[in-house]
Amino acid sequence: MGIYVITGASSGIGAKTAEILRERGHEVVNIDLKDGDIEANLATKEGRAGAIAELHERYPEGIDAMICNAGVSGGKVPISLIISLNYFGATEMAKGVRDLLEKKGGSCVITSSNSIAQGAARMDVAGMLNNQADEDRILELVKDVDPAVGHVYYASTKYALARWVRRMSPDWGSRGVRLNAIAPGNVRTAMTANMLPEQRAAMEAIPVPTHFGEEPLMEPIEIANAMAFIASPEASGINGVVLFVDGGTDALLNSEKVY
Ligand SMILES: NC(=O)c1ccc[n+]([C@@H]2O[C@H](COP(=O)([O-])OP(=O)(O)OC[C@H]3O[C@@H](n4cnc5c(N)ncnc54)[C@H](O)[C@@H]3O)[C@@H](O)[C@H]2O)c1
């Protein structure tokens, strides 16, 4: 059985993924702000460094999977938190444990979002994250941005994550580590429950083909099953993929985009 590390597994999609991995007999390590096996604030450099050091201390022989899932959206979340947690909290954690994944021929999964398929992401923000990647400088640039446009910055961080996965996966693959992203649709979790009425209305306007006629929300288990699969050795041929788990919403919105 494997050692699966997952961030943000005290709630929502992460909690469900951790539950099914444990049911399958794996050792699961939840890194979270609260109620984690390792407690760390992944929006900070210190929090990430502490968690990475702890993993090296506990698992010198390596780990089988790293699922970088913690993220924020909904409500009036500061733009700086969206940038630091969603983008750097995932990419820096992934980079920080790659050596542990290499020891076991492991797999890394990053939680993106199907908001990247809805045209909400700003390419200049996503480009800044992917190409400049200096966290302090970027936080300085966004310090006066109104949280009311948080959804745009959210989609931008998730777009940048998906592109980071595509760019990095050939190199990671050549080192024996698969790197993929999951892009969930809207899911019934604390994140969507915390949305402001206008954010909720915008979300509910987006149909999910498998859920026509119902509230357009997926259940955490639908995402967790895909996450557990792509992280596992059963997905050994899958690398560099951004897997939409959104009931077909991406296909509905972008049916001409086949590649
Ligand atoms: N729910 C959705 O509709 C949806 C859709 C697409 C993508 N996603 C993504 O899925 C992931 C999980 O979201 P969810 O809906 O399960 O949300 P959630 O709010 O239920 O869970 C998020 C988890 O992250 C943890 N967390 C928050 N801030 C943290 C920090 N600074 N350091 C460490 N951990 C922290 C929380 O404690 C919580 O356990 C996120 O990356 C989110 O962007 C969610």
The ligand as an SDF file (V2000), in Angstrom:
LIG
                    3D

 44 48  0  0  0  0  0  0  0  0999 V2000
  -15.8670   23.2670   -4.8680 N   0  0  0  0  0  0  0  0  0  0  0  0
  -15.7750   23.5760   -6.1390 C   0  0  0  0  0  0  0  0  0  0  0  0
  -16.7830   23.8840   -6.7890 O   0  0  0  0  0  0  0  0  0  0  0  0
  -14.4430   23.5330   -6.8490 C   0  0  0  0  0  0  0  0  0  0  0  0
  -14.4340   23.6100   -8.2490 C   0  0  0  0  0  0  0  0  0  0  0  0
  -13.2220   23.5680   -8.9190 C   0  0  0  0  0  0  0  0  0  0  0  0
  -12.0430   23.4610   -8.1970 C   0  0  0  0  0  0  0  0  0  0  0  0
  -12.0730   23.3950   -6.8380 N   0  0  0  0  0  0  0  0  0  0  0  0
  -10.8120   23.2880   -6.1320 C   0  0  0  0  0  0  0  0  0  0  0  0
  -10.7980   22.1290   -5.3350 O   0  0  0  0  0  0  0  0  0  0  0  0
   -9.9300   22.3170   -4.2260 C   0  0  0  0  0  0  0  0  0  0  0  0
  -10.6490   21.9140   -2.9580 C   0  0  0  0  0  0  0  0  0  0  0  0
  -11.7750   22.7570   -2.8030 O   0  0  0  0  0  0  0  0  0  0  0  0
  -13.0720   22.3630   -1.9300 P   0  0  0  0  0  0  0  0  0  0  0  0
  -14.2280   22.7870   -2.7070 O   0  0  0  0  0  0  0  0  0  0  0  0
  -12.9510   20.9710   -1.4530 O   0  0  0  0  0  0  0  0  0  0  0  0
  -12.9180   23.4250   -0.7410 O   0  0  0  0  0  0  0  0  0  0  0  0
  -13.0520   23.3170    0.8270 P   0  0  0  0  0  0  0  0  0  0  0  0
  -13.1390   24.7170    1.2970 O   0  0  0  0  0  0  0  0  0  0  0  0
  -14.1070   22.3530    1.2350 O   0  0  0  0  0  0  0  0  0  0  0  0
  -11.6410   22.6880    1.2660 O   0  0  0  0  0  0  0  0  0  0  0  0
  -10.4470   23.4230    1.1900 C   0  0  0  0  0  0  0  0  0  0  0  0
   -9.4570   22.8770    2.2060 C   0  0  0  0  0  0  0  0  0  0  0  0
   -8.2540   23.6570    2.0990 O   0  0  0  0  0  0  0  0  0  0  0  0
   -7.8320   24.0080    3.4140 C   0  0  0  0  0  0  0  0  0  0  0  0
   -7.0750   25.2630    3.4120 N   0  0  0  0  0  0  0  0  0  0  0  0
   -7.5940   26.5170    3.2340 C   0  0  0  0  0  0  0  0  0  0  0  0
   -6.6230   27.4320    3.3580 N   0  0  0  0  0  0  0  0  0  0  0  0
   -5.4720   26.7540    3.6050 C   0  0  0  0  0  0  0  0  0  0  0  0
   -4.1330   27.1560    3.8440 C   0  0  0  0  0  0  0  0  0  0  0  0
   -3.7930   28.4500    3.8530 N   0  0  0  0  0  0  0  0  0  0  0  0
   -3.2070   26.2060    4.0870 N   0  0  0  0  0  0  0  0  0  0  0  0
   -3.5650   24.8930    4.1150 C   0  0  0  0  0  0  0  0  0  0  0  0
   -4.8120   24.4470    3.8840 N   0  0  0  0  0  0  0  0  0  0  0  0
   -5.7550   25.3730    3.6550 C   0  0  0  0  0  0  0  0  0  0  0  0
   -9.1220   24.1410    4.2200 C   0  0  0  0  0  0  0  0  0  0  0  0
   -8.8830   24.0730    5.6200 O   0  0  0  0  0  0  0  0  0  0  0  0
   -9.9520   22.9970    3.6580 C   0  0  0  0  0  0  0  0  0  0  0  0
   -9.7040   21.7890    4.3670 O   0  0  0  0  0  0  0  0  0  0  0  0
   -9.5020   23.7800   -4.2730 C   0  0  0  0  0  0  0  0  0  0  0  0
   -8.2270   23.8900   -4.8720 O   0  0  0  0  0  0  0  0  0  0  0  0
  -10.5450   24.4070   -5.1650 C   0  0  0  0  0  0  0  0  0  0  0  0
  -10.0680   25.5680   -5.8110 O   0  0  0  0  0  0  0  0  0  0  0  0
  -13.2480   23.4120   -6.1510 C   0  0  0  0  0  0  0  0  0  0  0  0
  1  2  1  0
  2  3  2  0
  2  4  1  0
  4  5  1  0
  4 44  2  0
  5  6  2  0
  6  7  1  0
  7  8  2  0
  8  9  1  0
  8 44  1  0
  9 10  1  0
  9 42  1  0
 10 11  1  0
 11 12  1  0
 11 40  1  0
 12 13  1  0
 13 14  1  0
 14 15  2  0
 14 16  1  0
 14 17  1  0
 17 18  1  0
 18 19  2  0
 18 20  1  0
 18 21  1  0
 21 22  1  0
 22 23  1  0
 23 24  1  0
 23 38  1  0
 24 25  1  0
 25 26  1  0
 25 36  1  0
 26 27  1  0
 26 35  1  0
 27 28  2  0
 28 29  1  0
 29 30  1  0
 29 35  2  0
 30 31  1  0
 30 32  2  0
 32 33  1  0
 33 34  2  0
 34 35  1  0
 36 37  1  0
 36 38  1  0
 38 39  1  0
 40 41  1  0
 40 42  1  0
 42 43  1  0
M  CHG  2   8   1  16  -1
M  END
$$$$
